Amino acid sequence: MKKYKFTIHGNEYDVHIENVEDNIIELEVNGSKYSVEVDKTLQPVKTPKLVRARAVPSTDTTPSEGTGTKVSKDTGTIKAPLPGTVIGIHCRVGDKVTIGQKIITLEAMKMENNIDSDKEGKIIDIKVSQGQSVMEGDIMIVIGG
């Protein structure tokens, strides 16, 4: 598991911890194996796993009211999945798009991210322009049925 070098009263010790289970530690000191019992139960240190949950879906099939755009029942929106800058718009109002078609290129964290359509339909409105900064969840494109 872990290796340590200790110097106690001028004497050097190479310690290798092999196993930690409950309050028993199996270790090796300068080549000699020992089983050491400690007063309390030790909890092994665990490295936390960083999991980023998808906070905002890329499309929204139930658009919010008050957007100023008349939307039908089959209308959805493409939202920014993370903060960034729009560096390319690959569609125009009136274009028909298919599922998986690249519609926007977003630069985020010094990387280019392709935003693909996950809805089939016609582009009703483009709410961003090239060079514009967007925040996570901002509506970028409205797609109709």
C-alpha positions as CSV (number, residue, x, y, z in Angstrom):
1,M,0.0,0.0,0.0
2,K,2.3,2.8,1.2
3,K,6.0,3.1,1.9
4,Y,7.6,5.4,4.5
5,K,11.1,6.2,5.7
6,F,11.4,7.0,9.4
7,T,14.5,8.2,11.4
8,I,14.0,7.6,15.1
9,H,16.9,8.5,17.4
10,G,19.3,8.4,14.5
11,N,18.2,4.9,13.3
12,E,16.6,4.7,9.9
13,Y,13.5,2.5,9.3
14,D,12.0,1.5,6.0
15,V,8.3,0.8,6.7
16,H,5.9,-0.7,4.1
17,I,2.2,-0.9,5.1
18,E,0.8,-4.0,3.4
19,N,-2.7,-4.2,4.7
20,V,-5.1,-2.3,7.0
21,E,-8.1,-4.2,8.2
22,D,-10.3,-3.0,11.2
23,N,-7.7,-2.2,13.9
24,I,-5.0,-4.6,12.6
25,I,-2.1,-3.3,10.5
26,E,0.2,-5.7,8.6
27,L,3.5,-4.0,7.9
28,E,7.1,-4.7,7.1
29,V,9.9,-2.8,8.9
30,N,13.4,-3.2,7.5
31,G,12.4,-6.5,6.0
32,S,10.7,-8.0,9.1
33,K,7.0,-8.5,9.0
34,Y,4.8,-7.4,11.9
35,S,1.1,-7.4,12.7
36,V,0.2,-4.4,14.8
37,E,-3.0,-3.8,16.7
38,V,-4.1,-0.2,17.3
39,D,-6.5,1.1,20.0
40,K,-9.2,2.3,17.5
41,T,-10.5,1.2,14.2
42,L,-8.6,2.9,11.3
43,Q,-10.5,4.0,8.3
44,P,-8.5,3.7,5.1
45,V,-8.3,6.9,3.2
46,K,-10.3,6.8,0.0
47,T,-9.8,9.0,-2.9
48,P,-13.1,10.7,-3.8
49,K,-14.5,10.1,-7.2
50,L,-15.5,13.3,-9.0
51,V,-18.7,12.7,-10.9
52,R,-20.2,15.6,-12.8
53,A,-23.9,15.0,-13.2
54,R,-25.4,16.5,-16.3
55,A,-27.1,19.5,-14.9
56,V,-29.0,20.7,-18.0
57,P,-30.4,18.6,-20.8
58,S,-29.3,19.8,-24.2
59,T,-32.9,20.0,-25.4
60,D,-36.1,20.9,-23.6
61,T,-39.3,19.6,-25.1
62,T,-41.4,21.8,-22.8
63,P,-40.2,25.3,-23.5
64,S,-40.9,28.0,-20.9
65,E,-43.5,30.6,-21.5
66,G,-42.6,34.2,-22.1
67,T,-39.7,33.6,-24.5
68,G,-41.3,35.7,-27.2
69,T,-41.3,32.8,-29.7
70,K,-44.5,31.1,-30.6
71,V,-43.9,27.4,-30.1
72,S,-45.9,24.4,-31.1
73,K,-46.3,21.2,-29.1
74,D,-43.4,19.6,-31.0
75,T,-41.0,22.5,-30.3
76,G,-37.8,22.0,-28.3
77,T,-34.8,24.0,-27.4
78,I,-31.0,23.4,-27.6
79,K,-29.4,24.6,-24.4
80,A,-25.7,25.3,-23.6
81,P,-24.5,22.2,-21.7
82,L,-21.7,24.2,-20.1
83,P,-20.4,27.9,-20.0
84,G,-18.4,28.9,-23.1
85,T,-18.2,31.0,-26.2
86,V,-20.1,30.3,-29.4
87,I,-17.4,30.0,-32.1
88,G,-19.5,28.5,-34.9
89,I,-23.2,28.3,-35.9
90,H,-23.8,25.6,-38.5
91,C,-27.4,26.3,-39.4
92,R,-29.8,29.1,-40.3
93,V,-33.4,29.9,-39.4
94,G,-35.6,27.7,-41.7
95,D,-33.0,24.9,-42.1
96,K,-34.2,21.4,-41.5
97,V,-32.0,19.4,-39.0
98,T,-31.8,15.8,-38.2
99,I,-30.8,14.0,-35.0
100,G,-27.0,14.0,-34.6
101,Q,-26.4,16.9,-37.0
102,K,-23.8,19.4,-35.7
103,I,-25.5,22.8,-35.2
104,I,-23.2,24.8,-32.9
105,T,-19.5,24.7,-32.0
106,L,-18.9,26.0,-28.4
107,E,-15.5,26.7,-27.0
108,A,-15.3,25.9,-23.3
109,M,-12.3,25.4,-21.1
110,K,-10.0,25.9,-24.2
111,M,-11.7,23.0,-26.0
112,E,-14.1,23.0,-28.9
113,N,-17.3,21.2,-28.2
114,N,-19.8,20.2,-31.0
115,I,-23.4,20.7,-30.0
116,D,-25.5,18.2,-32.0
117,S,-29.2,18.3,-32.4
118,D,-31.1,15.5,-30.6
119,K,-34.4,16.6,-32.2
120,E,-35.5,16.5,-35.8
121,G,-37.2,19.5,-37.2
122,K,-36.9,23.0,-38.6
123,I,-34.8,25.8,-37.0
124,I,-37.4,28.3,-35.7
125,D,-35.0,30.7,-33.9
126,I,-31.3,31.2,-33.2
127,K,-30.9,33.0,-29.9
128,V,-27.0,33.3,-30.0
129,S,-24.5,34.8,-32.3
130,Q,-20.9,34.0,-33.1
131,G,-18.5,35.2,-30.4
132,Q,-21.3,35.4,-27.8
133,S,-20.6,34.0,-24.3
134,V,-23.2,31.7,-22.9
135,M,-23.8,30.2,-19.5
136,E,-24.9,26.7,-18.7
137,G,-28.6,26.3,-19.5
138,D,-28.9,29.3,-21.8
139,I,-31.2,28.6,-24.7
140,M,-29.2,28.7,-28.0
141,I,-31.6,27.4,-30.6
142,V,-35.3,26.7,-30.9
143,I,-36.3,23.7,-33.1
144,G,-39.9,23.0,-34.3
145,G,-41.6,19.9,-35.6
